[in-house]
Amino acid sequence: MNILYRPVKIGSLELPGNLFLAPVAGYTDRAFRSICTDYGADFSFTELASAEALTRGGKATFALIRRGETEKRYAIQLFGHDPQIMYRAAVALSPFHPDAVDLNAGCPVPKVVKTGAGSALMKDPSLVCRIVEELVRASREVLGNAPVTVKMRSGWDAEHLNYAECARIAYEAGAAMVSLHPRTRTVASVIYWDNRRFAHNTMVRQQSTNDGRTKTTCGRRSAGKWAIV
Ligand SMILES: Cc1cc2nc3c(=O)[nH]c(=O)nc-3n(C[C@H](O)[C@H](O)[C@H](O)COP(=O)(O)O)c2cc1C
């Protein structure tokens, strides 16, 4: 086996390989995701879907997030800023049976950012925490505990490179995976990514609680049974 290609676990979700199709608005629709699955993608993400539109029953948005014909495992990506609306949107995903729900904390587009969603969430890590908690709650209630994941940027701008803090907070709130788009919202041309800092700050420990849930706590590598998920 190629040493770069290996099985991967995202919370309870077991994937045969780590070849993921990233969310790309305007491109990763059902047909494109199916083609990528046919050519070997192990996991794919829908493009960002508006949580607000889903709660209003927006037909176009529902069409966007349906599983592709040959798509085996996929995540539906949501954007929004209101934890309660995010909860209701995640509940509305139930008929689609997504294998994961991904929070968009990276979109730089003005019409998204000005509502406080997308990469604007990076300005308020406590809001990331509350949204992830609500998504995890919805997943536990109606999505069969599908893992909740977060896609984020390095930070809002070069003065606020808070991806490690946001990742830690997301994990503490119950996220099973964080993907990093290592650019800021304001400087798209520079990559901000310190591998050691990210890994060091996102060590997490997962423990089963008495009621069968998984409790995730964060800490430092020296503490023992830690893993990066
Ligand atoms: C046209 C376009 C649309 C994108 N749409 C999304 C999206 O809907 N959700 C998301 O999380 N990332 C989105 N991304 C980001 C990509 O998933 C990916 O992280 C990024 O393109 C990789 O970095 P780079 O293009 O800056 O090199 C988009 C990127 C592009 C170029």
The ligand as a Gaussian input file, in Angstrom:
#p B3LYP/6-31G(d) Opt

LIG

0 1
 C      -14.307000      28.500000      -6.325000
 C      -14.061000      27.941000      -4.949000
 C      -15.157000      27.588000      -4.176000
 C      -14.957000      27.079000      -2.892000
 N      -16.030000      26.703000      -2.138000
 C      -15.848000      26.234000      -0.878000
 C      -16.959000      25.836000      -0.095000
 O      -18.132000      25.850000      -0.510000
 N      -16.706000      25.414000       1.182000
 C      -15.435000      25.349000       1.686000
 O      -15.263000      24.967000       2.845000
 N      -14.367000      25.675000       0.939000
 C      -14.544000      26.110000      -0.320000
 N      -13.449000      26.435000      -1.098000
 C      -12.082000      26.183000      -0.561000
 C      -11.548000      24.834000      -1.026000
 O      -12.300000      23.778000      -0.487000
 C      -10.066000      24.624000      -0.642000
 O       -9.914000      24.677000       0.757000
 C       -9.166000      25.672000      -1.248000
 O       -9.504000      25.962000      -2.587000
 C       -7.719000      25.164000      -1.237000
 O       -6.821000      26.210000      -1.157000
 P       -6.400000      27.236000      -2.331000
 O       -7.415000      27.170000      -3.429000
 O       -6.413000      28.557000      -1.633000
 O       -5.052000      26.787000      -2.760000
 C      -13.633000      26.936000      -2.376000
 C      -12.555000      27.295000      -3.194000
 C      -12.750000      27.794000      -4.453000
 C      -11.549000      28.148000      -5.276000

